[in-house]
Amino acid sequence: MRAARAGWLLAAALLLAAEARAGGGWTRKKKRGYAKAGLTTVSTTRYHPLSGPTIETARFRQQVFSLYAEYGLTDRLEATLNFPVFRRAAYATVTPSRGIGDPEVGLRYGLLRGAWLLVVGLSVEAPLGNPRARGFDRTDPRVFVALPTGDGEWNVWTRAALSHSLSRWPAFFTVEAGYNQRTAGFTSQYSYGAQAGYHLRKKAWLTATFRTLDNVRPPDPNRLGSIGLGEGVAYSTAGLGVSLEATRHLRLTTDWATGFGRLRNVYSGQQFTFGVAVEW
């Protein structure tokens, strides 16, 4: 089933939506840090093939437990980690696939400080997940569906983010762009997006996020059938989030996101993420 092979990708990408004041144009000061554990769930039947139009499939369900962290190496340089520690994906008629995902490790450097903040970053995504993970038919184990937990390639991401805090309002906005150099013959990608946040009564951050991922050139449709993961993936996402300040250092978060616009080689649906974050 070709659709299943790319089913987890939209959910994986939406995990990159950062919480308010994490990421963006800010970097952590030396020896200061931020860490978040999150659980993302999605359940959908809408698959978007490379050539379109939308296809209705058996219901696809996925849960991803992830870790995101930032740590200040200096007052301008920070290390980052974005790690899908555990993935579970399944259809109703097949056994689920389970396993580790592909971790992304990087560095971010603050070029500008003040009212306008500019950060540039470089990160590498390692192929620790299993690109050959499968789900087997519950009545006939000879029949299987590819449900990978990783794409089997190294990815090198270059990103930049510009943020501004409003002087009259407890609010901010961020614009960002990125380039993903793929290394296993897949078509490389570019991304762009924006986020706006508002600090409500000093207890909660409310955020709205938009992001797009697309290919730098027309993808090769022949690679989709042979490899079955990653080639030609494109989407736009919109999301809303709340980060509640439970204590001085503890945050409780919830986020909603959905895909729209030009969607290619991905599933789309309502996605929810629940998390706990610590800042020090």
C-alpha positions as CSV (number, residue, x, y, z in Angstrom):
1,M,0.0,0.0,0.0
2,R,1.8,3.1,-1.3
3,A,-0.1,5.5,0.8
4,A,0.9,3.9,4.1
5,R,4.6,4.4,3.3
6,A,4.4,8.1,3.6
7,G,1.6,8.2,6.2
8,W,3.7,9.4,9.2
9,L,5.4,12.3,7.4
10,L,2.9,15.0,8.0
11,A,2.7,14.2,11.7
12,A,6.5,14.3,11.9
13,A,6.7,17.6,10.2
14,L,4.1,19.2,12.5
15,L,6.2,18.2,15.5
16,L,8.6,20.9,14.4
17,A,6.1,23.6,15.3
18,A,7.9,25.2,18.3
19,E,6.3,26.4,21.5
20,A,6.2,30.1,22.1
21,R,9.6,31.5,23.0
22,A,11.3,28.2,22.1
23,G,13.2,28.5,18.9
24,G,12.4,31.5,16.8
25,G,15.0,34.3,17.0
26,W,15.8,33.6,20.6
27,T,18.8,31.6,21.9
28,R,19.3,30.3,25.5
29,K,21.9,32.1,27.6
30,K,24.9,30.1,28.7
31,K,24.0,27.1,30.9
32,R,20.3,27.9,30.5
33,G,18.0,25.4,28.9
34,Y,14.6,24.2,27.8
35,A,13.2,20.7,27.4
36,K,9.8,19.4,26.3
37,A,8.3,16.0,26.2
38,G,5.3,15.7,23.9
39,L,2.7,13.1,22.7
40,T,1.3,13.7,19.2
41,T,-1.7,11.8,17.9
42,V,-3.4,11.7,14.5
43,S,-6.2,9.6,13.0
44,T,-7.2,10.1,9.4
45,T,-8.3,8.4,6.1
46,R,-7.2,11.2,3.8
47,Y,-4.1,10.5,1.7
48,H,-2.7,12.9,-0.9
49,P,-0.8,11.2,-3.6
50,L,2.0,12.8,-5.6
51,S,-0.2,13.3,-8.6
52,G,-3.5,14.1,-6.7
53,P,-6.4,14.0,-6.1
54,T,-7.1,13.0,-2.5
55,I,-7.7,9.3,-1.8
56,E,-9.8,7.8,1.0
57,T,-8.0,4.8,2.6
58,A,-8.5,2.6,5.6
59,R,-8.1,4.6,8.8
60,F,-4.5,5.4,9.6
61,R,-3.5,6.1,13.2
62,Q,-0.2,7.2,14.7
63,Q,1.2,8.2,18.1
64,V,4.6,9.8,18.4
65,F,6.4,10.5,21.7
66,S,9.0,13.2,21.2
67,L,11.7,15.1,23.0
68,Y,12.7,18.7,22.1
69,A,15.5,20.5,23.9
70,E,17.7,23.7,23.8
71,Y,20.8,24.4,25.8
72,G,22.9,27.5,25.9
73,L,26.6,26.8,25.2
74,T,27.4,30.6,25.2
75,D,25.1,33.6,25.4
76,R,24.7,33.5,21.6
77,L,25.2,29.8,20.7
78,E,22.9,27.0,21.7
79,A,22.6,23.3,21.0
80,T,19.3,21.7,20.0
81,L,17.7,18.3,19.9
82,N,14.5,17.2,18.2
83,F,14.0,13.5,18.7
84,P,10.9,11.3,18.0
85,V,11.8,8.7,20.6
86,F,9.0,6.3,19.9
87,R,6.6,5.9,16.9
88,R,3.6,3.7,16.7
89,A,1.6,3.5,13.4
90,A,-1.2,1.2,12.2
91,Y,-4.2,0.5,10.2
92,A,-7.2,-1.4,11.7
93,T,-6.5,-4.5,9.7
94,V,-2.7,-4.8,10.2
95,T,-0.4,-5.1,13.2
96,P,1.3,-1.8,14.2
97,S,4.9,-0.8,13.6
98,R,6.8,0.5,16.6
99,G,10.2,2.0,17.0
100,I,12.6,4.9,17.3
101,G,12.5,7.8,14.8
102,D,15.2,9.9,13.2
103,P,16.8,12.4,15.7
104,E,17.9,15.9,14.6
105,V,20.8,17.5,16.4
106,G,21.9,21.1,15.6
107,L,23.5,24.4,16.6
108,R,21.8,27.8,16.5
109,Y,23.7,31.2,16.6
110,G,22.2,34.6,17.5
111,L,23.4,37.1,14.9
112,L,21.2,40.0,16.0
113,R,20.1,41.1,19.5
114,G,17.7,43.8,20.7
115,A,14.1,44.5,19.5
116,W,14.9,42.4,16.4
117,L,16.5,39.0,16.8
118,L,18.0,37.0,14.0
119,V,19.2,33.4,14.5
120,V,20.8,31.0,11.9
121,G,21.2,27.3,12.5
122,L,22.6,24.1,11.1
123,S,21.3,20.7,12.0
124,V,21.7,17.1,11.0
125,E,19.1,14.4,11.0
126,A,20.5,10.9,11.5
127,P,18.9,7.8,10.0
128,L,18.3,5.8,13.2
129,G,14.7,4.9,12.4
130,N,13.8,1.8,10.5
131,P,12.8,2.5,6.8
132,R,11.7,-1.1,6.4
133,A,9.3,-1.5,9.3
134,R,6.1,-3.2,8.3
135,G,2.6,-3.9,9.6
136,F,1.3,-7.5,8.8
137,D,-2.3,-8.4,8.0
138,R,-3.9,-9.9,11.1
139,T,-5.5,-12.8,9.2
140,D,-2.8,-13.4,6.6
141,P,0.8,-12.5,7.7
142,R,2.0,-13.0,4.1
143,V,0.3,-9.6,3.4
144,F,2.0,-6.6,4.8
145,V,2.1,-2.8,4.6
146,A,5.2,-0.6,4.8
147,L,5.0,1.5,8.0
148,P,8.5,3.0,8.4
149,T,9.7,4.8,11.5
150,G,12.5,6.6,9.6
151,D,13.5,7.6,6.0
152,G,16.9,5.8,5.9
153,E,18.9,8.9,4.9
154,W,20.9,11.8,6.4
155,N,19.3,15.2,6.2
156,V,21.2,18.5,6.6
157,W,19.0,21.5,7.5
158,T,20.0,25.1,7.2
159,R,17.5,27.5,8.9
160,A,17.1,31.2,9.7
161,A,14.5,32.9,12.0
162,L,13.8,36.6,12.6
163,S,11.7,37.5,15.7
164,H,10.4,40.8,17.1
165,S,8.7,41.5,20.4
166,L,6.1,44.3,20.3
167,S,6.8,47.2,22.7
168,R,3.1,48.1,23.4
169,W,1.8,44.6,23.7
170,P,2.9,41.4,25.4
171,A,3.2,39.8,22.0
172,F,5.8,38.6,19.4
173,F,6.0,37.4,15.8
174,T,8.5,35.3,14.0
175,V,9.2,34.6,10.3
176,E,11.5,31.7,9.3
177,A,12.9,29.9,6.3
178,G,14.9,26.7,5.8
179,Y,16.6,24.4,3.3
180,N,16.8,20.6,3.6
181,Q,19.7,19.0,1.7
182,R,18.7,15.3,1.2
183,T,21.4,12.7,0.7
184,A,19.9,9.5,-0.7
185,G,18.9,10.7,-4.1
186,F,15.6,12.3,-2.9
187,T,14.6,15.8,-4.1
188,S,15.8,18.5,-1.7
189,Q,13.3,20.7,0.0
190,Y,12.7,24.3,1.2
191,S,10.4,25.6,3.9
192,Y,9.1,28.9,5.2
193,G,6.6,29.9,7.9
194,A,5.5,32.4,10.5
195,Q,4.3,32.4,14.1
196,A,2.5,35.0,16.3
197,G,2.2,34.8,20.0
198,Y,0.4,36.7,22.8
199,H,1.1,36.5,26.5
200,L,-2.3,36.3,28.3
201,R,-2.3,37.8,31.8
202,K,1.3,36.5,32.3
203,K,0.0,32.9,32.7
204,A,-0.3,31.5,29.2
205,W,1.1,32.0,25.7
206,L,-1.4,31.7,22.9
207,T,0.2,31.1,19.5
208,A,-0.9,30.8,15.8
209,T,1.5,29.1,13.4
210,F,1.8,28.6,9.6
211,R,4.4,26.5,7.8
212,T,5.0,25.2,4.3
213,L,7.3,22.5,2.9
214,D,7.9,22.0,-0.8
215,N,10.4,20.6,-3.3
216,V,13.2,22.6,-5.0
217,R,12.3,20.9,-8.4
218,P,9.6,18.5,-9.7
219,P,10.1,15.2,-7.8
220,D,10.8,11.9,-9.5
221,P,7.6,9.8,-9.4
222,N,9.5,6.6,-10.1
223,R,11.3,6.9,-6.7
224,L,8.0,6.9,-4.8
225,G,7.2,3.3,-5.9
226,S,10.7,1.8,-5.3
227,I,11.6,3.5,-2.0
228,G,8.1,4.4,-0.8
229,L,9.0,7.2,1.6
230,G,9.8,10.8,1.3
231,E,10.0,11.7,-2.4
232,G,7.9,14.6,-3.4
233,V,6.5,15.4,0.1
234,A,4.8,18.8,0.2
235,Y,2.3,20.4,2.5
236,S,1.1,23.5,4.3
237,T,0.0,23.5,7.9
238,A,-1.8,25.8,10.3
239,G,-1.9,25.4,14.0
240,L,-3.0,26.9,17.3
241,G,-1.3,26.4,20.7
242,V,-1.5,27.2,24.4
243,S,1.4,27.1,26.8
244,L,0.3,27.4,30.4
245,E,2.8,28.5,33.1
246,A,2.0,26.0,35.9
247,T,5.0,27.2,37.9
248,R,8.1,29.4,37.4
249,H,9.9,26.6,35.5
250,L,7.1,24.2,34.4
251,R,4.9,24.6,31.4
252,L,1.9,22.5,30.3
253,T,1.2,22.7,26.5
254,T,-1.4,21.7,24.0
255,D,-1.4,22.2,20.2
256,W,-3.7,21.6,17.3
257,A,-2.7,21.5,13.7
258,T,-4.1,20.6,10.3
259,G,-2.8,20.4,6.7
260,F,-4.2,22.5,3.8
261,G,-3.4,23.8,0.3
262,R,-1.0,21.8,-1.8
263,L,-0.6,18.4,-0.1
264,R,1.6,15.7,-1.8
265,N,2.6,12.2,-0.6
266,V,1.2,12.8,2.9
267,Y,-1.8,12.0,5.0
268,S,-3.7,14.9,6.5
269,G,-6.0,15.2,9.4
270,Q,-6.6,16.8,12.8
271,Q,-3.5,16.5,14.9
272,F,-3.2,17.1,18.6
273,T,0.0,17.4,20.7
274,F,0.1,17.4,24.5
275,G,3.3,18.2,26.3
276,V,5.2,19.1,29.5
277,A,8.1,21.5,29.3
278,V,10.8,22.6,31.8
279,E,12.8,25.8,31.6
280,W,15.9,26.7,33.7
